[in-house]
Amino acid sequence: MPKITSFTHVSDLTGETIIPIVHGGKSKRTNLNALAASGLAPAGPAGPAGPAGANGTNGTNGANGLSVARPMIFKRAASQPALPTATTTFTFATNDLSELDNGWSLTIPADNGQPCWASLASAVSSGATDTIAPNEWATPVQLVASGANGANGAAGLSQATVFLYRRAASSPSLPGATVTYTFATGAVDGLSNGWTTTVPATDGNPLWVIQATAISNGASDTITAAEWSAPQKLVQDGATGATGATGATGATGATGPSGPAGANGQSVARPLIYKRAASQPALPTATTTFTFATNDLSGLDNGWSLTVPADNGQPCWVSSASAVSSGATDTIAPNEWATPVQLVASGANGTNGAAGLSQATVFLYRRAASSPSLPGASVTYTFATGSVDGISNGWTTTVPATDGNPLWVIQATAISSGASDTITAGEWSAPQKLVQDGATGATGATGATGATGATGPSGPAGANGQSVARPMIFKRAASQPALPTATTTFTFATNDLSGLDNGWSLTVPADNGQPCWVSSASAVSSGATDTIAPNEWATPVQLVASGSNGTAGLSQATVFLYRRAASSPSLPGATVTYTFATGAVDGISNGWTTTVPATDGNPLWVIQATAISSGASDTITAGEWSAPQKLVQDGTNGATGATGATGPSGPAGPSGATGPQGPTGPQGATGPQGPQGPGGPQGPAGQSAIPFVQDAPVPSAVVQYQTWYRPTSKEWYVATATGTDGWQRILGEVSALSVITEAYIADAAIGSAKIKNLEVGTIKIADNSISLLTQSYNASTRTSAGWSYEGYVDGEGNWVEPYDARVVLTSHSVYFEYPGTLYVWGKVKQSFPRDGMWFECSIRVNGEIIDDTLGGGSKQDGVPLLAKYAANAGQTLLVELCVQGDFTITYAAGKSKLMSDRRYK
């Protein structure tokens, strides 16, 4: 977490000059009294005042600090895009890149339905610009992809520490009424009892301060009288010191002034502002001021804010600008804001996203004669209440009463997605002296100037400017990972970290289905490098995690039914079921049909209803049908014509249908048992015994089923025929009661039919000795009917969004106990109704495509895929076969296999 402090005290009670502490640097003290007392000339008689000594020569300028930035560029593409091919120039003062090509931009492009990719490079230079070659850009990483709209996240908590001031001779009373704090403007309304938000002018009375924390998920928060801290005396006028005695004759002329300090490095930031509007809103019209220390913007107008506004049903737009300055603030003109881009719009609710991050800066105070030690134990900060628990070593959250000692302050940042955050001892900044009692009155006037002294030596060279950077490291893990354990070295010129361990990297790792975590630390040094100890890394925070699929879309169809009747017929009386995939309508009653019935002289009536559902079918109740409408009817009969001649007799009509079978009669009683049948022929005489022989040479079998045991090789045989050629071995050298050792199995593979349900411990079979030989990937035939097309511009110039009919035909999870290689083989059949159709089949492991194939034309039959994937120990792989394309895709049972060269569970 950042440890950045800045104080402006320039002297203390000892008369020493204190160089301000900036960005964690060490204070340097120069005792001016000691310098004034050194090198005194011998005292002579008082004479007229001599001329002033010549000024010393200016010291040489310190080396300029390095300007360091890490520009990020963005591009939308269906797959990982190529990097820029031109050398670009980065300007630190404007945070801009020139000559950027290949479709990349400094801002996030508007959503066009394709994923957004990001790449990073380092810009490091002591000058105003730095050039970035094409090979310096990092491999593009998918930043975000369009998915089903998730539910709006819970409103984040806004938090601010509110300070009030008042001058009074003694501790004044607190505000008596409730105060309202507005987060967007910082306005405090309802103040009473003489308290103000600004420091009142001095009137001889001490200045008192109180504080309270405003925290709310709304636009403002009310602070009751009980929430204010007790008044603390912040500062008071020091007593005027007595006039000192007239000083002795002045010493030799003072040493010339020190040379100017080296130029400060520039602070660079890119603030984001937000606004909700139905269409692209206008940008701010006022010039705003960005403060680097607080990351705040003042003067923001036109409805824009630094935080995402609450959801009002309209899209949320975002804009950004660059703040670059060597001072504490930078002004941003209206024309510096980027064109607003739609960040998010309300849509159908998906699953809730991960909790957002809460952040607060925590200050602790203590009075002590010298710099006190930091808190020794971890402290817990609760965001909702602002409470700090577990403080030790005399530190408090409020300013302690004055006791004659200086007031010291430390700070740390609490950041977490939970309700609280733990601040360890190593996260606190070094103690800084905030205020102390007034100094003794000024020394009396200096006596007359003595004789001219010798020219003083040249002043020392100015201190080198400091290089400042904030490297970020990334790691993917199922839960919050441990931080690096080794001390790393950060090089400012290359923006690189050496010695990084424990699986962390400077770039975002490829998606493996696990959340991505991020941590950061501060690198501050006047040299070319800075070392970062393990305890300097901030607690890892989850940056992003894969979301879950949204809800299924709705299928819709208009269903028409027809019936002929003399007058308006009654509606179907029962519930009807409509199947979207086939258009079948089941359960129709009251004579209605889905096809137009043949004419029978009656009018044709029609009714309609709408089937709409997220499932495969929808039920239509009787109340959903429209009133019957007469679609068509026969015209009126013409005049009767003359009687025609009698025609021939027609054929005989068909015979009537056979009537139903009569009921079965009762079962009759069981009859008597029949006589016993004749006996079978007598079998051959049995043997009185089965011979057994134990011998090393092969004996001659005397009878069938004779047994023979060979002790030399521990083998057992049975005779299937007489003679020496009829022996068949039934048992080998290992029996069911023998202990299986490495000497018997070694590295041979054992199939499931050999061991069956016996339990085999790891001490009996060495690692990697059992392999998964093959496993059927799909147990039954899968069929998917669908269609898809890429986006295109229609005849009227309108963009038609792409339609993706990709479906998962089958999936399977495999767990690897030991590292190995997974082989996947599949075969897909695609039948096209006509030319011009296409399809794509892909094998995916944990969402990553490891093999795919395209097919087109009139017919593709049996298109194979073969892929392999290297698995780590303890890794579970989700293997999926996905297809997209036109019309029917068939995936036959047994047409793919999983193969592995290592054991799995």
Order of alpha helices (4+ residues) and beta strands (2+ residues): beta-beta-alpha-beta-beta-beta-beta-beta-beta-beta-beta-beta-beta-beta-beta-beta-beta-beta-beta-beta-beta-beta-beta-beta-beta-beta-beta-beta-beta-beta-beta-beta-beta-beta-beta-beta-beta-beta-beta-beta-beta-beta-beta-beta-beta-beta-beta-beta-beta-alpha-alpha-beta-beta-beta-beta-beta-beta-beta-beta-beta-beta-beta-beta
